[in-house]
Each structure stands twice: as structure tokens, then as C-alpha cells.
């Protein structure tokens, strides 16, 4: 039995309630309408997957997130990909779509499957 995924969406306000269905894989889901810079590490500390729309994730933040395995970027957020490579954190960007929430769930499910969960 694998470790249960912990998915944290830092700034979900970018999506309406109708746009974001619940993923099908076994997980704990936390979401916040927005996240201030000081709250990023506490909110992601136990996360295996981070979703960010506009919250930047720099090397100082990434260096504190030892459980994080993947980051999904849904918008203009800047993520330090070099720091992610160093910690073997996969970074994926949400493709442009007419149904961004469904695309996000499909991307998450594919991403989790790639990791063998």
C-alpha cells in the first residue's frame, strides 16, 4: 500500500467550484482561496503535491519541503525548476484548455500514475 497523496492547492480562487472536480486517486485534499508568502511552507510542509496558480515557489521554499514530489502550475506562478530538479520534484504546467479544472484533474491523475501510486 502506497503513501496517501497529500494535495495542497495554494490559490484555488483562480477556479470556480464548477471547474474543479474531485480527483479519483486516494488522497487528502487541502485548498486555500489564496496564500501569503509566509504561509506557503506551513501549508505545503506535509504535501506530496502542490498546486499553484500565482504563488511563487523559490529555492528557499522548495528546500524546506522534503515530502514534496510534484508541483502543478496552473497559471503565471514562478517555480525554481533548478531547485526542483535538485530535490527530484517534478514540475508540470497545466495545458491551456476550455475546461481548466478537468484538465487539472487529468494532469494530476496522470502525474500520480507516473509515480507508481
C-alpha positions in Angstrom: 0.0 0.0 0.0 1.5 3.3 -1.0 1.6 6.5 0.9 -1.6 8.5 0.6 -1.2 11.6 -1.6 -1.5 15.0 0.1 -2.5 17.6 -2.4 -2.5 21.2 -1.5 -3.9 23.9 -3.8 -2.4 27.2 -2.6 -4.6 29.6 -4.5 -7.8 27.9 -5.7 -9.7 31.1 -6.2 -8.5 31.0 -9.8 -11.1 28.2 -10.4 -14.8 28.3 -9.8 -16.5 25.5 -7.8 -17.9 24.0 -11.1 -14.5 24.0 -12.8 -12.7 21.7 -10.3 -13.9 18.1 -9.9 -12.5 15.8 -7.2 -9.6 13.6 -8.3 -10.2 9.8 -8.4 -6.9 8.7 -6.7 -6.6 8.1 -3.0 -5.6 11.4 -1.4 -6.1 14.1 1.2 -7.1 17.5 -0.4 -6.5 20.9 1.1 -7.3 24.1 -0.7 -7.0 27.8 0.1 -8.5 30.7 -1.8 -5.1 32.5 -1.6 -1.8 32.1 0.2 0.5 34.7 1.5 4.3 34.1 1.2 4.7 33.5 4.9 2.1 30.7 4.7 3.5 28.7 1.8 5.9 26.5 3.7 3.4 25.7 6.6 0.7 24.8 4.1 3.0 22.6 1.9 5.1 21.1 4.7 3.3 17.7 4.6 2.2 17.9 0.9 3.3 15.4 -1.7 1.7 17.5 -4.5 1.5 21.3 -4.6 -0.8 23.2 -7.0 -0.1 26.8 -7.5 -1.7 29.4 -9.8 0.2 32.6 -8.8 2.1 31.7 -5.6 5.9 31.7 -6.4 7.9 28.7 -5.2 11.6 29.7 -4.9 14.6 27.7 -3.9 14.3 28.8 -0.2 10.8 27.4 0.0 11.4 24.3 -2.0 14.4 23.5 0.2 12.1 23.2 3.2 9.6 20.8 1.5 11.0 17.3 2.0 7.8 15.4 1.2 7.0 17.2 -2.0 7.2 15.1 -5.1 5.4 17.2 -7.7 4.2 20.7 -8.5 1.4 21.6 -10.9 1.4 25.2 -12.1 -2.0 26.4 -13.3 -1.1 30.0 -14.2 1.7 32.5 -14.0 3.4 31.3 -10.8 7.2 31.3 -11.0 8.8 28.0 -9.8 12.5 27.5 -9.3 12.9 24.5 -11.6 16.6 24.1 -10.8 15.8 23.7 -7.1 13.1 21.2 -8.0 15.5 19.1 -10.1 18.0 19.1 -7.2 15.2 17.6 -4.9 13.8 15.4 -7.6 10.4 17.3 -7.7 8.6 17.0 -11.0 7.1 20.3 -12.3 4.2 20.2 -14.8 2.3 23.1 -16.3 -1.4 22.9 -16.9 -2.1 23.0 -20.6 -4.4 25.7 -22.0 -8.0 24.3 -22.1 -11.6 25.3 -22.3 -12.1 23.2 -19.2 -9.1 24.0 -16.9 -10.4 22.2 -13.9 -10.9 18.9 -15.7 -7.5 19.3 -17.4 -6.0 19.9 -13.9 -7.6 16.7 -12.6 -6.4 14.7 -15.6 -2.9 16.1 -15.3 -2.8 15.2 -11.5 -4.1 11.7 -12.1 -1.6 11.1 -14.9 1.2 12.6 -12.7 0.3 10.3 -9.8 0.2 7.3 -12.1 3.6 8.1 -13.4 5.0 8.0 -9.9 3.6 4.5 -9.5 0.8 5.2 -7.0 
